[in-house]
Amino acid sequence: MGCDVSERGARSKTQLVADRRELHRLAEPGWCEVFTASKVVKVLQESGWQVRCGADVISRDARMGLPPQRTLDFFLNRALDHGADPVTAEKLRDGFTGVVGTLNGGAAGPVIAFRFDLDANNGGEATSRDHRPVREGFSSIHEGFHHNCGHDGHTSMGLGLARTLARIRHELAGEIRLIFQPAEEGLRGAKAMVAAGVLDGVDYFVGCHLGVQALSVGEVITGYKDILGSIKLDVNFTGKSAHAAISPHDGRNAVLAACVAAQNLMAIPRHGDGDTRVNVGRISGGDSRNTVPSSADLSIELRADNADTLQFLRDTAARVVAGAALMHEVTSRSDLVGESRAASSDPELAKIVHEAAREVPQVKAIRDCVEFRGSDDAAEMMRAVQGRGGKAVYFGIGTELSAIHHNPRFDFNEDALPIGLEILERLTCLLGAPGSGARPRN
């Protein structure tokens, strides 16, 4: 293998679980991950990594879907209350919560980038005692926000990888970059880091995810294909208020327009040239039961496995929104708040993941070339690397789930964490072995 990653067992798992549970308890949504990112900075610095963060790794103008300033301020203050370093927090505040650690090996070699997502989801966590985080005391203390997609586990593995690679840096060739990305949910963060140049010069890109299509501990998917491209839109309808009984004819009902739009967005036909998804995730509007509502909002997403089909969805959705507005004599506005292209893993790199996984004793089943069936803005980073001649892979780490992703009862089996970490470690050693001569570029 070329380097030693032999430290395993209870000590490794204990640290991974402790990190994961701390992050789960202090769940932070996209662009607000001040405590999480501050913890990452601290671990990287203590382990001897070169660290960049904040505006150095996030392009201000490429950010999408920033929360209101009051939300940004709330999570900044909570991070400080929970011990975040004030100097670091100042660099991360107001939606600059990205971190990149760099480690140079003992010889020349490729640039290898690993990406880990930081953010929790909007949505509350289950509160009953039969939910393990409640029972064992690490459920989210931030009401309305919950790590219900496993990103706390991803960050925990990223911190574990940072600690291991720092110990064996002189046994590696090339440069290692650990990319800790904010705002994956809603597909908002990757583009801003790509635009800041954090993927420049990367030869190999590696992303991973707990669960999804790998649903038992010891199962590994070596490379997902057909990660769906997606567009996230916030739609507003603006009409005219009026008394619902005395002068309803003077009103222009924005909620009805939103309802018509929602029904017809969900009725967009499937496309024969690709796999498609449409979802209306939120609808809100109105002021009182006896007033014609003058404003209504929709949060929608479109997904497809290729650019042409995704554009078809976008064009069709625009016509649906415009038609609903015309029908009810209101105006409409659509804002792009998240976006990522479709991508697939490179088979050559997936084979190296396979090689790393089969050396891990706890791995019991390995599957190659599986459809992801969802979206992840790691795809933007994959495409950035692939577009410059590099190779990219996005692989799956198996775990049982207490409930499906994005569910209030979501939790995962923490036995998956040391398995995922060992695969990442072994993959680094394979890609960064001195004298291997491995280069993906032509």
N, C-alpha and C positions, 0 to 999 in steps of 0.2 A: 504493500500500500504506500510506503514511503514516509509515513508519519504515524505517531502513536496516539490513539484516542482511546486508550484502554480503560480510563477511569469511568466506571459504570456503577450501577446498582443504587442502593438506598440513598447515598449521599447526593448523587445527581438528581434523583427523583424528588428528594426533599426540597432542594432549592428550586427546581422547576415548579413544583406545586405551590410553594410559598410565594413565588413571584406571581404565578397565575392568579392565586386567590386574592392577593393584594390588589392587583389590577381589576379583577372582577368586582371586588367590593367598591372600588373607586371608579366605576365606569364613567367614561367621558365620551360624548359624541364627537363627530367629525369637526375638525378645526378647533376643538376645545381641549385637546388631549395634553394639557399643560403638565399635570402631575405625571402621566404616563411617559411623556417625552422627557421630562426632567429626570425621571428614574433611569431611562435609557442612557441619557447623557452621563449620569453619575457612574453607572456600571461600566460604560465604555471607557471613560476617563480613568477610572480606578484600575482597569485591565490593561491600560497602556495603548489604547487606540487613539488615532488622530480623529478629532470630532469636529464636524460642522453641523450647524443647526439653524433654525429660524429662516430669515430671509436669504441666507447663504445657500439654502437648498430648496427653497420654495419661491417660484416666480409669482410676484404679487398679482400681475395682470392675468395670469393663467388660472387663478383660483376660481372655482365655481361653487355656488350654493352656500355662501357664508351665512352662518346664523346671525340673528340680531346682536347688536353690540351688548345688550344686557345679558344675553346668554354667554357670550365670550367673557364678559367681566365676571359673571357668577363663577364660572369654572376656573378662571385665573385665581380668584380669591379663595375658592375651595382648595385648589392645589397648594397655595401658600399656607393655608390652615393645616394641611396634612403634611407639611414639611418639605415642599418643593424648594429648591435653592432659588432665592429671589433673583440673583443675577441671571441664572439660566431661564427662569420664568419670564423675565423681561424680554429676552430674545424670542421666546416662543409665543408671546401674547398676541391677541388679535388675529388669530388664524395663520400662524407660521409654525405649526407644531411638527415639522419634519426634522429628522435626525439622520445623519450619515456618518458611519464610522469607517475609517480606512486603516488597513494593516498591511504593511509590506513584508513579504517573505524574505528568506535568506538568499534567494537567487532570482534571476530574471524568469518571467513566465507570464501567463495570461492574466487578464483582469476578470475576476469572478465576482458577480454581484448577487447577493441574497436579499430578498425583499420580505418584510414583515409588516402587517397592517396593525394599526394602533387603536382604532376607534370602536366604540360600542354603538349599538343601535338605539334609535328612538323607540320607546315602548317599554312598558313596565315589566318587572319581573314577578313571577308567582310568589305569593307570600305565605303559603301553607307549609306546615312542618314536614310534609312528605316531599318537599323540594329540597334536595341536599344542600344547596348553598344557604338556605334558611336554617336548616337543621344543624349545620356545622359552622354557621356564623360568618359566612363570607358573601352573603347576598348584597346586591347593589344598595348603597346608601343614598344614591341619587335617584329620587323618584322620577319615573318616566324614562329612564335610561338603563340599558341592560346589555351585557355582553352575551347576546343570544345567537352569535355566529362563530364563536371560537377564537376571535382575534386576541383575547387575553392569553390563550394558549400559544398562539403564533408568536406574540411578543415574548412570552416566557422562553420559548425555544430559541428565539433570536438572542436573548440575553445569555442563555446557556452556551450558544455557539460562540458568542463573543468571549466568554471566559475560557472555553477550551482552546480556541485558535490563538489566543494571546499566549498560552503556555507553549504552543508548538510552532510559533511563527517562524523560527529558523529552520524548521523542517519542511517549510512550504516554499513554493516558487510563485512569483508574481505578486499581484495585489488583490486583496480581499476588500470588498465594500459591503457593509451591512446597511441596508436602506430601511429605515423605519418610517413608514408612510402614514400620514393622517388621511382621514376622510375617504376611506375606501367605500363605505356605504353611501350609495348615491353616485358612485363613480366620479368623485370630485378631486381626489388628491393626486393621482398618478400623473396626470397631464401637467400639473404645476411643478412636479419634481423633474419630469422629463424636460420641460421648458427651462428649468434652472441648470440643466446640463449634468445631472447626477448620473446619467447612464452613458455619458460620452466615453468612448474608448473601451466599453465593456465587451469582452469576448464571450462570456457565458453568463446568462441570467437564470436565476433559480427562484421560483415562488412555490408555495405549498399551502395546503388547506386541510384542516381537520374535518373529518366526516364527509359530507356531500354524497358522493357515490361509494365511499369506502366506510362501511358501517359496522366493522368489527375490529377490535384491537388485534394487531398483527397483520392486518391487510394493508397492502400498499398498491396504489395506482401510480405507475411510473411516469405517465405523461398524459394529461388531459388534452383532448382535441375538441374543436368546435366550442370554445368559450364564446358565448354569444356577445356580439356587439350590442350596445344599448344607448338609448337617449332618454334622459329624464327631463320632463317639462312641468313647469308650474303654469297653470292657465287661470286667468282671471276674467270674469264676466262682469261688466259694469252696466247697470240699468238705471231705473229711476224709482225712488220711493213714492208711495202713495198710500192712502188709507184703504185697507183691504175691503171695506164695505161701502164707504161713501164715494170713493173715487178710484176704484180698481182700474178703470179704463185709462186713467192718466199714468198708471204705473208701468214699468217695464221690468219684468220678473227675471232677475239674473239667476235665481236658483233653478227655475224651470229650464232655462238655457243650459245650465250646468248638468241637469239631469238628462236632458235630451242628448247632450254631448257624451255623457258617461255611457249611456246605453249604446250609442252608435259607435263609440270607440271600441267597446267590447265586441261589437258586431263586425269589425273590420275582418274581411275574409282572409283565410290562410293564403299564402303565396306558394305557387307551384315550384318555385326555384329556390326555396329555402325554408328553414325552420323559423317560426315567428312566435312571439309572445306579446300580449298587450295587457296592461293592468292599470286600473284606476284605483289607486291606493288610499285616496282621501278626497272627501268632498265636504265643503263647509260654506256657510253663508247665511245671510239674513240677520234681522235684529229682534223681531217679535212676531207673534202669531197673527197680529192684526195689521201688519205692514207689508206691502208688496216689497220683497227684498231687492235692494239695489246693487248688491255685490255678492259674488259667489266665487269660490276657488276650487280647482281640481289639482291634484298631484297625480301625474300619470307617468308611466314608463313604457317604452317600446323596446323590443329585443329581436334580434335576428342574427343568423349565422354568417351573413355576408353583407357587404356594403350596399349592394344594389337593393336587396330586399329590405334592409333597414331604411333606406331612402324612400322606398315605396310606402312603408309604414308612416314615415314622417310626413310625406306629402298627403297621404290619405287622412291622417289625423288632423292636419291643418285644414283640410276641406271640411271635415266633420265639425271642428270647432267653429269655423267661419259660418257654416250652415246653421248650426244651433243658434249662433248670435243673430243671424239674419232672421231666423224664424221668430225670435222673441224681441226683435228690435233693440238689442243691446250691443255693446261693443265688447271685443275680446282682445286679450293680449297673452302671448305665450312666451315664457322665458326659459331658455336653456339653462339648467342648473346642474347637469351632470352628463358625462358622455365618455364612452370607451368603445374602441373598435373590437371586432372579432379577432380571435387568434387561436392558434393551435401549437402544441409543443413540437419541437424538432425531434424526430425519431432517434437521431444519433445521440442526442443528449439524454433522452428518455432511457436509452439502453445503458447509459452510465449510471443513472438512478437505479435501474434494475440491478446492476452489478453491485452497487453500494448496499442496496436493500437485502440482497441475498446473503450478505455477510453478517447481518444482524440476527442473532439467535432467536429473538422474539418474533421475527417476521414469519408468518405462517402461510401467507398467500400473496402472490404478486400478480397483478393484472396490468396489461399494457394497452395503450391506445383506447381510452374510454371517453365517451362524450361527457362533457361537464354539465350540460343542460341548464346552465345559469350564466351569469356575467360576473366578472371581477376586473377591476381596472388594472390589475397586474398585466392584463392584456396590452394596455398602452405601453408599458415598459417592455414587454416581450416584443411588440412590433417595432419599438424604437431600436432595440438591439438587433433584431433580425433584419431590419431595413438597412443596417450598416454592415451586414455580413457576419454578424455574430449568431450564436445559437441560444435558444431559450427553452425552458421547460417549466411546467406548472404541474406538480404532482400531488397525490392524495395520501394522507396519513389516516389509517383506519381507526375508528372509535365507535363504540356504542353511544347512542344519544338517548337522553331521557325524553326528549320531544324534538320535533323537526326544527331545523334552522329557522330563526326569526319568530319563535314561539315563546311566550312568557315562561314556559317550563323547561326551556332548553338548558341542557347541561351535558357534559361529555365525560367519558372515562379517562381520568388523568393518567392511567397506565400507558396511554398513547404518547405522552410527552417525551419520556426518555427514548422511546423507539424512534420518534420523529427526529429528536436531537441527534441520535447516533447515525441515522441515515444522512443528515446534513453534514455531520463531521466527516463521515467516510466519503461522501461525495466531494467535499473540499479536498481531501487527501488525494482522491483519484484525479481530480481536475488540476490540482496544484502540485502534483508530484514533480520534484526537480528532475530535469532531463527527460521528461515524458515526451516532449516535442509536440504535445497536443495543441493544435491551433485550429479553430473553426473557420478562420477567414481564408478566402481564396488568395 
